[in-house]
Amino acid sequence: MIGTVREVPPNVDAGTLLAGAQFVDAFRVEIGATAVNAREACVRMVLHGPRWVDALIRLRNILVRPFGLKTSGEGAPAPYGLIGLFPVVSETPERLVAGFNDSHLDFRLVVDVAGTEADRQVTSTTLVRTHNLLGRTYLALIMPFHKFVVRGMMKRIAEPAR
């Protein structure tokens, strides 16, 4: 059903994208004939997401700043620019990989667009590799919100462009 976001088994090469990732999940949304490439899908998710997601991200940035964690893409290599706070590390029309390495954890967001012109789908895969107690604690704290946030952000992909 168009616009419905569902959790799916991850279908990425985690070893290539983020070797040693301890957390990987994926969500898919059917978008029908909506014409988007991977960058546009990621922009709709990250920059045009629900306001409550933006509020959670602002809160997160306030809470993690005292720990020296990144609150934007500052200092991270971004060969394909930034989408929100995420440096884009590789990109084709069908796949965009964004993310960064930090002292507490490394993170990747993979956005894949597949299907025919009449029956497109977008899959968002999250990969995380923690480095220390702070990374494991941070991951444990955000996990209750992660699925809600991703689902809310992905619903925006099926909506008409703004």
Residue pairs with C-beta under 8 A, 6 or more apart in sequence:
1 30
2 30
2 31
2 32
2 158
3 29
3 30
3 31
3 155
3 158
3 159
4 29
4 30
5 27
5 28
5 29
5 150
5 151
5 154
5 155
6 27
6 28
6 29
7 25
7 26
7 27
7 147
8 26
8 27
8 28
8 123
9 26
10 24
10 25
10 26
10 125
11 26
11 123
11 125
12 24
12 26
12 110
12 112
12 125
12 127
14 21
14 24
14 127
17 97
17 108
17 110
17 127
18 99
18 106
18 107
18 108
18 127
18 128
18 129
19 129
20 129
21 108
21 127
21 128
21 129
22 128
22 129
22 130
23 126
23 127
23 128
23 139
24 125
24 126
24 127
24 128
25 125
25 126
25 146
25 147
26 123
26 124
26 125
26 126
27 123
27 124
27 147
27 150
27 151
27 154
28 121
28 122
28 123
28 124
29 121
29 122
29 154
29 155
29 157
29 158
30 119
30 120
30 121
30 158
31 120
31 121
31 122
31 157
31 158
32 118
32 119
32 120
32 158
33 117
33 118
33 119
33 120
34 120
34 157
34 158
34 160
35 117
35 120
36 44
36 113
36 120
36 122
36 157
37 93
37 94
37 113
38 91
38 92
38 93
38 94
38 95
38 96
38 111
38 112
38 113
39 83
39 88
39 91
39 93
39 96
40 161
41 96
41 111
41 113
41 122
41 157
42 83
42 86
42 88
42 96
42 98
42 109
42 111
43 83
44 156
44 157
44 159
44 161
45 111
45 124
45 153
45 154
45 156
45 157
46 83
46 84
46 86
46 153
47 83
47 84
48 156
48 162
49 152
49 153
49 156
50 152
50 153
50 155
50 156
52 152
53 149
53 152
53 153
56 145
56 149
57 85
60 142
61 71
61 72
64 71
64 138
65 71
67 104
67 134
68 103
69 102
69 103
69 104
69 138
70 76
70 85
70 100
70 102
71 85
72 82
72 85
73 82
73 85
73 86
73 87
73 100
76 87
76 100
76 101
77 87
77 89
78 87
78 88
78 89
79 88
79 89
79 90
80 88
80 89
80 90
80 91
80 96
81 87
81 88
82 88
83 96
83 98
86 98
86 99
86 100
86 109
87 98
87 99
87 100
88 96
88 97
88 98
89 97
89 98
89 99
89 108
90 96
90 97
91 97
93 113
94 112
94 113
94 114
95 110
95 111
95 112
95 113
96 110
96 111
97 108
97 109
97 110
98 108
98 109
98 111
99 106
99 107
99 108
99 109
99 127
100 106
100 107
103 131
103 132
103 134
104 130
104 131
104 132
104 134
104 135
104 138
105 128
105 129
105 130
105 131
105 135
105 138
105 139
106 128
106 129
106 131
107 126
107 127
107 128
108 125
108 126
108 127
108 128
109 124
109 125
109 126
110 123
110 124
110 125
110 126
110 127
111 122
111 123
111 124
112 122
112 123
112 124
112 125
113 120
113 121
113 122
114 120
114 121
114 123
115 121
122 154
122 157
124 150
124 153
124 154
126 146
126 150
128 139
130 136
130 138
130 139
